[in-house]
């Protein structure tokens, strides 16, 4: 289905929980946020029904998100259910990987085709400071288990590492992460910090352009695009580098996604306050609600650090990114 600006919607980001075992400084308050009651979350059957309805509108790719999706009990079973929906060609998951090691092989067997791992530092103390409660060793163990399970085994479908650029916090580690892409068959994606939720009022110097990556690593040469990322590679690289310029170079004109929150609300745009409820809907009624949300997608966001923060009233953990 096309939205009101001619963009074809093929991608559904499906949040399965607002719960997370970390408290990342740019995602949620140190004290956490009021959690949805279990009975307020869409059941696995309801989530699968949403996916089934979305495929009738042309969705072919689903990403399981949270909070931390692995914090929802039985999520491997949900992945199996979603992967079995006719029309779904790709099933991905974004995770902080700290709970991944014991279930990586099961996720692979359930039909998950790709993993994105959120990792903003390789320094153990800094990792603890950024996540507030997380342990770097657990995340690295999860990444190792993902490789052993076969994630990232194809050059066309690498394991992705998501690194949120924060000026004065972790930008000094850019060369270290680029070196990871040189040595390993991964795609390290540097993502511009977005002024929303906890970080909307952060100092302006925290918000840096992805150009800092090219400044630090001039050997990188652009090789194309991959979804919302500009892709780069250097001489002898086993992997590649991606730049996601969510703020400095809006890619809204190519946006092909919608989001469904764990409590059953469709968000046509990450940064819009607009939402459409799908809770309790089935069949054609559910399809109509999804279609209505797609037609509500705005032409673009208006983010500007220090001037125009995100309009969404939700924290990132409630949306799924």
N, C-alpha and C positions, 0 to 999 in steps of 0.2 A: 504494500500500500504506500502511496505517496502522501506526504503531508501538504500543508497549504503553500509550501514554497518549492514543491517539486522534488523534495528529497525522498528517496525510497527507503523505507524503514525495514531493515533486515536483522536488527540486533536487539536483543532483550537482556538487560541486566537485572537479575532476579535476586533480591536480598532475601535471605532465609532467616536472619536474626539481626537484632540490633546489639546483641551481646558481643563483647570482645574480652579476651584475656589480657589485652594490653590497654594502655591509656595514652596513645600517642598525642604529643603536645598540640599538633595541628588538627586533630580529629575530634577529641572529646575532652571535657573538663577532667582535672585530676581526680575529682571525687566520683567520676562517672556520671551517667545520666539516668533518669528514671527509665527502667527497663519495661518493655512490653510484658504483660502477663502472658504465660504460655497460651492461654485460651484466646488471646488477642492476635496471635500469630496465625498466618495462613497455614493450614495443615499441608502435609506432603501431597495429599490428593488435590487440594485446592491449588497449590502451586503448579502441579502438573497440568491441571485444567487450564490455568492461565497460559502455560506454554502451548498447550494444544490449540487454544483459541488464537494465540499470536501467530501460529504457523498458517492459519487460514488467511491471515492478513499479509503473509510474506516473510515473516521472521524465520531465519535459518540458523542463526547463531544465538546461543544462550551463554551467559556468564553467571555463575553462582557466586554471590558476594555476601557480605555481612554489613556491619560488624565483622566478626571473624566467623566465616561459615563453618569451620570445623568445630566451633563451640556449640553448634546445634546437634544434639544427639541424633544419630541415625542418618546423617547427611549423605553417607555413601549410598544408602538405599534410595534417597531422593535423586541422586545423580543417575542411578540406574533407571529410575522411572522416567526422568527427563530425556535421557539418551534414547529411550525406546519410543519416544513420540515421533510418528512419521513426519518427515520434513525437516527435522533437526539434523544439520550437517556438521555442526561443531558445538561442543560443550566444553566450556572453560571454567576455571575457578581462580579467584584472587584470594590469597591467603598470606598471613604473616609468617607462616611455615613453622611456628614454634610448636604446633601440635601435629605437624605433618608426618614426621618420621614413622609412627606406628601404622598410618593408614595410606601412605603413598601408593603402595602396590594395589590396595583395594580400590582406590580412586581410579587408577589406571584401568583395572579390570571392569569397573562399573561403566566405563564409557567416556570418562573425562579425557579430552584430547590435548589440553594445554593448561599449564599453570603459570600464573603471574605471582611472583613473590615480592611483597613489600619489604624493602631493606634499605634503610637510609644511612647506615654507617657500618663500618667493619671494626670499629673500636668498641670493646665490651663496655667500658664505662659510659661512653657517649650513647651507646645503644640503650643502656639502662635509663639514661637521662631523657632520651627522646621518647621511649615507650613507657617510661615511668616505672614499669613493673616487669618488663620482658628481659630475657636472657639471650644474648647473641649465640651462645653455643647451641641452644635449642633450635634457633632459626637455621643455623648452618647445618645441623644434623638433618633438619627437614629438607634442605636443598640437596644434600647428598643422597638422601633416601629417594627423592624425586628423580634424580639422575639414574639411580639404580633400578627404579621402577620403569624406566624407559621414557620419561618425560624429557623433551628436548633432544631426543635421539635423531631427529630429522633436521637438516639445515634449514628446511623451509618452515619448520615449526619449533623454534628454539624455546627453551625455558626462558622466561622473561623476568628480569629483576627491575622492580620499580623503585626509583630513588627520587624522593621529593627534595628539590633544591631549596635550601634555607640559608640565606646570607648570614654570615657570622656564626653559623651552627655547623654545617657539614660541607660547604663548598670546597674546602681545602682537600676533601677526599675524592674529588672528581677524578684526578689522574689515577688513583688507586682502583676505582671502579672501571675506568676505561681499560686499565691493565687487565682486569678480570675478563673483559670482552676480547682482549687480545689473546689470552691464554686458554679460555674456555669457550665452548660452543653455546654461548648464552647471548641474549639481547638485553643489554643494560639500558634502561630507558630513564632519562632524566626529565622529570616532570616539574613544571613551574608551579610554585606554591600559589594556591588560589585564596583570595580573601573571603573566607566563609567560616562560620562557626567560631571556634575558639581563636583562630588566628586573624579574624577580620580586622581587629584593632591592633595588631602587632606593628612594630616600627617599620617604616617604609624600607629600611635597609634589609629586612628579612626577605623581601620580594625581589628576586633577581631574574634576569632574562636567561634563557637557556644558552644564550651566546657565551656565557661564562665557560661552558664546556668546550666550545671551539677555541676560545682564547687560551684555555689551559692545555689543550691537546690539538695543536695546529696540523698534526699529521692526519687528522680525520678528513675523509673525502666523502661527499654525499653520493649515495648510490641509489636513491629512490625514496619511496614512501611505503609505509606499512600501516594501514588504518589511519590513525590520527598522528602517527609518529613520522618525523623525517629520519631517514636511516642513513648511517655513516659507517665507514669501515676504514681501517688503516692498513699499512703494509703487514702482511703475515697474520692478520687477525683470524682467529678461529671462530669468533662470534661477530657481533656488530653492536653499534650504539644507536639508540633512538632518542630524539629530542621531541618532547611533547610541550608545545608552546601554548598552553591553555589560556594564558593571559596576554602575552605580547603579540601573538599572531593567531587570532581566533580562527578555528577551523569549523565554525558553526555551519558554514555553507555545505559542508560534506557530512554533517552529523546524520547518522543512520540508526540511532538508538533511542529506545525508551527504557525507563526504569520502573520496576515494581517493588515497593517497599514490603518488608516482612509483615506489616499489618494491613496489607491489601490496598495500597494507594498507588496509582500510576503517576509518575512524574514525567511529563513530556520533556522537561529540560532540567538538568542538574541544578541550575541557578535560578529557576523560577519558583514562585510560591504556588503556582497552579498545580493541583492534584485532582485525580478522578478516582473515586472509590470503585473497586471491583469485588469487594468482599460480599460473598453470598451470591454472586452472579454465576450463571452457567450458560453454556450453549450460545445461542444468538445474542442474548442479552449481554453476555460477557464480551463477545466480539464487538458489539456496538459500543460498549464502554471503552474498550481499547482503541477503537477507531476514533472515538470522540477525543481521546487524549492525544492521539497522533495529530489530529487536525488542530490541536491547541499548541503545538510546538512553535515557539517564537522564532523569528528569523535569526536572532543572535542573542548572546548575552552581552551585558554592559559592564563587565568587571573592570575595576581600576583600583589597585591597591591604594588605600588612603583616601579614596574619593567615592567609589561606588562598589561596595561589597556585594556579595551574593544576596539575592532576594529570598532565597529559601529560608524558612524558619527552622529547618532541621539541621542537626549536626551530621557530619559525614557518616558516622557509624550507623545512623538511622536510614541512610539513603543507599549506601553501597558504592559510592564513588562514581 
